[in-house]
Amino acid sequence: MAAPQNTNLAETFQGLLKTDAQVTPLAGSPYAKAASPDRVSVAKAALEANGFKVHVVNTRADAFAAVKSLIPEVRN
């Protein structure tokens, strides 16, 4: 499986705003913007304090690689 080709979240979101009526109401939503680095750090610390293993990445490609690295190789 190949990594997703479009890793520009803002470009993808702008395209969806133009073509998907269900996405249009999200244009002014605070949830349509990326979290600040401070907010990510606070969330990461809280999750780790509750026993979760956290991986913070910067792009979709990095997220894809991180998830793939967590899946064990199947051996026959």
DSSP file (Angstrom, degrees, kcal/mol; ACC not computed):
  #  RESIDUE AA STRUCTURE BP1 BP2  ACC     N-H-->O    O-->H-N    N-H-->O    O-->H-N    TCO  KAPPA ALPHA  PHI   PSI    X-CA   Y-CA   Z-CA
    1    1 A M              0   0    0      0, 0.0     2,-0.2     0, 0.0     0, 0.0   0.000 360.0 360.0 360.0 130.9    0.0    0.0    0.0
    2    2 A A        -     0   0    0      1,-0.1     3,-0.1     0, 0.0     0, 0.0  -0.526 360.0-102.4 -86.5 153.5    1.4    3.4   -1.0
    3    3 A A        -     0   0    0     -2,-0.2    -1,-0.1     1,-0.1    58,-0.1  -0.382  52.6 -84.0 -67.9 151.6    1.4    6.4    1.2
    4    4 A P        -     0   0    0      0, 0.0    -1,-0.1     0, 0.0    60,-0.1  -0.303  35.0-144.6 -56.6 140.6   -1.3    9.0    0.5
    5    5 A Q  S    S+     0   0    0      1,-0.1     2,-0.8    -3,-0.1    56,-0.1   0.892  82.7  65.3 -77.6 -41.1   -0.1   11.4   -2.3
    6    6 A N        +     0   0    0      1,-0.2    -1,-0.1    54,-0.0     6,-0.0  -0.742  50.7 161.3 -89.4 109.4   -1.7   14.6   -1.1
    7    7 A T        +     0   0    0     -2,-0.8     2,-1.0    53,-0.1    53,-0.4   0.254  43.8 103.6-109.3  11.6   -0.1   15.6    2.2
    8    8 A N     >  -     0   0    0      1,-0.2     4,-2.3    51,-0.1     5,-0.2  -0.800  48.5-174.6 -96.5  97.7   -1.2   19.3    2.1
    9    9 A L  H  > S+     0   0    0     -2,-1.0     4,-2.7     1,-0.2     5,-0.2   0.882  81.5  52.5 -61.6 -41.9   -4.1   19.4    4.6
   10   10 A A  H  > S+     0   0    0      1,-0.2     4,-2.5     2,-0.2    -1,-0.2   0.907 110.5  48.4 -62.6 -41.3   -5.0   23.0    3.9
   11   11 A E  H  > S+     0   0    0      2,-0.2     4,-2.1     1,-0.2    -1,-0.2   0.916 112.6  48.2 -64.5 -43.4   -5.2   22.3    0.2
   12   12 A T  H  X S+     0   0    0     -4,-2.3     4,-2.3     2,-0.2    -2,-0.2   0.926 112.4  48.7 -62.3 -45.0   -7.3   19.2    0.7
   13   13 A F  H  X S+     0   0    0     -4,-2.7     4,-2.3     1,-0.2    -2,-0.2   0.917 110.4  50.4 -63.4 -44.1   -9.6   21.1    3.1
   14   14 A Q  H  X S+     0   0    0     -4,-2.5     4,-1.2     1,-0.2    -1,-0.2   0.893 110.6  50.6 -62.0 -39.2  -10.0   24.0    0.7
   15   15 A G  H  X S+     0   0    0     -4,-2.1     4,-1.1     1,-0.2     3,-0.3   0.905 110.4  48.9 -64.2 -41.4  -10.9   21.6   -2.1
   16   16 A L  H  X S+     0   0    0     -4,-2.3     4,-2.8     1,-0.2     7,-0.3   0.867 104.1  59.8 -67.0 -35.9  -13.5   19.9    0.0
   17   17 A L  H  < S+     0   0    0     -4,-2.3    -1,-0.2     1,-0.2    -2,-0.2   0.857 109.4  44.5 -59.0 -33.9  -15.0   23.2    0.9
   18   18 A K  H  < S+     0   0    0     -4,-1.2    -1,-0.2    -3,-0.3    -2,-0.2   0.742 126.0  28.4 -81.3 -24.3  -15.7   23.8   -2.7
   19   19 A T  H  < S+     0   0    0     -4,-1.1     2,-0.5    -3,-0.3    -2,-0.2   0.586 107.9  64.7-117.6 -12.2  -17.0   20.4   -3.6
   20   20 A D    >X  -     0   0    0     -4,-2.8     4,-1.4    -5,-0.1     3,-1.3  -0.928  53.9-163.2-125.0 110.6  -18.7   18.9   -0.5
   21   21 A A  T 34 S+     0   0    0     -2,-0.5    -1,-0.1     1,-0.3    -4,-0.0   0.773  92.1  59.2 -61.3 -27.3  -21.8   20.5    1.0
   22   22 A Q  T 34 S+     0   0    0      1,-0.2    -1,-0.3     2,-0.1     4,-0.1   0.757 107.5  45.9 -73.8 -23.1  -21.3   18.6    4.3
   23   23 A V  T X4 S+     0   0    0     -3,-1.3     3,-2.2    -7,-0.3     4,-0.3   0.753  91.6  82.4 -88.5 -26.9  -17.8   20.1    4.8
   24   24 A T  G >< S+     0   0    0     -4,-1.4     3,-1.9     1,-0.3     4,-0.2   0.839  84.3  58.0 -50.8 -43.5  -18.9   23.7    3.9
   25   25 A P  G 3  S+     0   0    0      0, 0.0     3,-0.5     0, 0.0    -1,-0.3   0.702  96.9  65.4 -63.6 -15.2  -20.3   24.5    7.4
   26   26 A L  G X  S+     0   0    0     -3,-2.2     3,-1.7     1,-0.2     6,-0.2   0.540  71.1  99.7 -81.5  -5.7  -16.9   23.7    8.9
   27   27 A A  T <  S+     0   0    0     -3,-1.9    -1,-0.2     1,-0.3    -3,-0.1   0.849  92.6  31.2 -52.5 -42.3  -15.2   26.7    7.2
   28   28 A G  T 3  S+     0   0    0     -3,-0.5    -1,-0.3    -4,-0.2    -2,-0.1   0.348  93.4 122.4 -98.3   6.2  -15.2   28.9   10.3
   29   29 A S    X   -     0   0    0     -3,-1.7     3,-1.6     1,-0.1     4,-0.1  -0.419  64.1-137.4 -72.8 140.0  -14.9   26.1   12.8
   30   30 A P  G >  S+     0   0    0      0, 0.0     3,-1.0     0, 0.0    -1,-0.1   0.719 104.8  66.0 -65.4 -18.0  -12.0   26.2   15.3
   31   31 A Y  G 3  S+     0   0    0      1,-0.2     4,-0.1    -5,-0.1    -2,-0.1   0.520  85.9  70.2 -81.0  -4.6  -11.7   22.5   14.6
   32   32 A A  G <  S+     0   0    0     -3,-1.6     2,-0.3    -6,-0.2    -1,-0.2   0.474  89.5  76.4 -88.3  -2.8  -10.7   23.2   11.0
   33   33 A K  S <  S-     0   0    0     -3,-1.0     2,-0.1    -4,-0.1     0, 0.0  -0.821  89.6-105.2-109.8 148.3   -7.4   24.5   12.2
   34   34 A A        -     0   0    0     -2,-0.3     2,-0.1     1,-0.1    -2,-0.1  -0.373  41.9-104.6 -66.9 147.9   -4.3   22.6   13.3
   35   35 A A        -     0   0    0      1,-0.1    -1,-0.1    -4,-0.1    -4,-0.0  -0.396  38.2-104.9 -70.5 150.5   -3.6   22.6   17.1
   36   36 A S     >  -     0   0    0      1,-0.1     4,-2.3    -2,-0.1     5,-0.2  -0.356  29.1-110.6 -70.9 156.7   -0.8   24.7   18.3
   37   37 A P  H  > S+     0   0    0      0, 0.0     4,-2.3     0, 0.0     5,-0.1   0.867 120.1  53.4 -56.4 -36.7    2.5   23.0   19.4
   38   38 A D  H  > S+     0   0    0      2,-0.2     4,-2.2     1,-0.2     5,-0.2   0.918 108.5  48.5 -64.6 -42.3    1.7   23.9   23.0
   39   39 A R  H  > S+     0   0    0      1,-0.2     4,-2.4     2,-0.2    -1,-0.2   0.892 110.8  50.8 -64.6 -39.8   -1.7   22.3   22.8
   40   40 A V  H  X S+     0   0    0     -4,-2.3     4,-2.7     2,-0.2    -1,-0.2   0.916 109.8  50.6 -63.0 -43.2   -0.2   19.2   21.3
   41   41 A S  H  X S+     0   0    0     -4,-2.3     4,-2.5     2,-0.2    -2,-0.2   0.902 110.7  48.5 -62.2 -42.3    2.3   19.0   24.1
   42   42 A V  H  X S+     0   0    0     -4,-2.2     4,-2.2     2,-0.2    -1,-0.2   0.926 113.5  46.5 -64.3 -45.0   -0.3   19.3   26.8
   43   43 A A  H  X S+     0   0    0     -4,-2.4     4,-2.5     2,-0.2    -2,-0.2   0.911 112.4  50.9 -63.8 -42.2   -2.5   16.6   25.1
   44   44 A K  H  X S+     0   0    0     -4,-2.7     4,-2.7     1,-0.2     5,-0.2   0.932 110.9  48.1 -60.5 -47.3    0.5   14.3   24.7
   45   45 A A  H  X S+     0   0    0     -4,-2.5     4,-2.2     1,-0.2    -1,-0.2   0.898 111.9  49.8 -62.0 -41.3    1.5   14.7   28.4
   46   46 A A  H  X S+     0   0    0     -4,-2.2     4,-0.8     2,-0.2    -1,-0.2   0.911 112.0  47.4 -65.2 -42.6   -2.0   14.0   29.5
   47   47 A L  H ><>S+     0   0    0     -4,-2.5     5,-2.4     1,-0.2     3,-0.8   0.929 112.9  48.3 -64.6 -44.5   -2.3   10.9   27.4
   48   48 A E  H ><5S+     0   0    0     -4,-2.7     3,-1.8     1,-0.3    -2,-0.2   0.867 105.5  58.6 -64.2 -35.7    1.1    9.6   28.6
   49   49 A A  H 3<5S+     0   0    0     -4,-2.2    -1,-0.3     1,-0.3    -2,-0.2   0.745 106.0  51.0 -64.1 -22.0    0.1   10.3   32.2
   50   50 A N  T <<5S-     0   0    0     -4,-0.8    -1,-0.3    -3,-0.8    -2,-0.2   0.161 129.2 -94.8-102.8  17.3   -2.8    7.9   31.7
   51   51 A G  T < 5S+     0   0    0     -3,-1.8     2,-0.3     1,-0.3    -3,-0.2   0.531  78.2 137.5  90.4   6.7   -0.7    5.1   30.2
   52   52 A F      < -     0   0    0     -5,-2.4     2,-0.5    -6,-0.1    -1,-0.3  -0.644  51.6-132.1 -87.6 144.2   -1.0    5.8   26.5
   53   53 A K        -     0   0    0     -2,-0.3     2,-0.4     2,-0.0    -5,-0.0  -0.852  30.7-159.6 -90.8 126.6    1.9    5.6   24.1
   54   54 A V        -     0   0    0     -2,-0.5     2,-0.5   -10,-0.1   -10,-0.0  -0.904  17.5-170.1-118.4 135.3    1.9    8.7   22.0
   55   55 A H        -     0   0    0     -2,-0.4     2,-0.5     2,-0.0    -2,-0.0  -0.987  10.0-162.4-120.2 118.9    3.5    9.4   18.6
   56   56 A V        +     0   0    0     -2,-0.5     2,-0.3     2,-0.0    -2,-0.0  -0.896  15.4 174.8-103.4 128.1    3.5   13.0   17.4
   57   57 A V        -     0   0    0     -2,-0.5     3,-0.1     1,-0.1    -2,-0.0  -0.840  30.3-143.2-128.8 165.2    4.1   13.6   13.7
   58   58 A N  S    S+     0   0    0     -2,-0.3     2,-0.3     1,-0.1    -1,-0.1   0.670  77.1  31.1-104.2 -20.7    4.1   16.6   11.5
   59   59 A T  S  > S-     0   0    0      1,-0.1     4,-2.2   -51,-0.0     5,-0.1  -0.876  76.8-111.9-135.8 166.6    2.7   15.3    8.2
   60   60 A R  H  > S+     0   0    0    -53,-0.4     4,-2.8    -2,-0.3     5,-0.2   0.888 119.3  54.7 -63.5 -38.1    0.3   12.7    6.9
   61   61 A A  H  > S+     0   0    0      1,-0.2     4,-2.3     2,-0.2    -1,-0.2   0.910 108.2  48.5 -63.0 -41.2    3.2   10.8    5.4
   62   62 A D  H  > S+     0   0    0      2,-0.2     4,-2.4     1,-0.2    -1,-0.2   0.892 111.6  50.2 -64.3 -39.4    4.9   10.7    8.8
   63   63 A A  H  X S+     0   0    0     -4,-2.2     4,-2.6     2,-0.2    -2,-0.2   0.917 109.9  50.4 -64.0 -43.3    1.7    9.5   10.3
   64   64 A F  H  X S+     0   0    0     -4,-2.8     4,-2.4     1,-0.2    -2,-0.2   0.925 112.3  46.9 -60.1 -45.8    1.4    6.7    7.7
   65   65 A A  H  X S+     0   0    0     -4,-2.3     4,-2.1     2,-0.2    -1,-0.2   0.890 111.6  51.5 -64.2 -40.0    5.0    5.7    8.3
   66   66 A A  H  X S+     0   0    0     -4,-2.4     4,-0.9     2,-0.2    -2,-0.2   0.921 111.1  46.8 -64.0 -44.1    4.5    5.7   12.1
   67   67 A V  H >X S+     0   0    0     -4,-2.6     3,-0.9     1,-0.2     4,-0.7   0.928 111.6  51.2 -64.2 -44.5    1.4    3.5   11.9
   68   68 A K  H >< S+     0   0    0     -4,-2.4     3,-0.9     1,-0.3    -1,-0.2   0.878 106.0  55.8 -60.0 -37.0    3.1    1.1    9.5
   69   69 A S  H 3< S+     0   0    0     -4,-2.1    -1,-0.3     1,-0.2    -2,-0.2   0.728 104.2  55.0 -68.9 -19.9    6.1    0.8   11.9
   70   70 A L  H << S+     0   0    0     -3,-0.9    -1,-0.2    -4,-0.9    -2,-0.2   0.633  88.1  88.9 -86.5 -15.6    3.6   -0.3   14.7
   71   71 A I  S << S-     0   0    0     -3,-0.9     3,-0.1    -4,-0.7     2,-0.0  -0.740  81.9-125.9 -88.0 120.3    2.1   -3.2   12.7
   72   72 A P        -     0   0    0      0, 0.0     2,-0.2     0, 0.0    -2,-0.1  -0.320  25.5-106.7 -67.1 147.2    4.1   -6.3   13.3
   73   73 A E        -     0   0    0      1,-0.1     2,-0.5    -2,-0.0     0, 0.0  -0.515  31.3-127.8 -71.8 137.4    5.4   -8.2   10.3
   74   74 A V        -     0   0    0     -2,-0.2     2,-0.4    -3,-0.1    -1,-0.1  -0.764  26.2-169.3 -89.4 126.4    3.5  -11.4    9.5
   75   75 A R              0   0    0     -2,-0.5     0, 0.0     1,-0.1     0, 0.0  -0.948 360.0 360.0-117.9 138.4    5.8  -14.4    9.1
   76   76 A N              0   0    0     -2,-0.4    -1,-0.1     0, 0.0    -2,-0.0   0.410 360.0 360.0 -98.2 360.0    4.6  -17.8    7.8
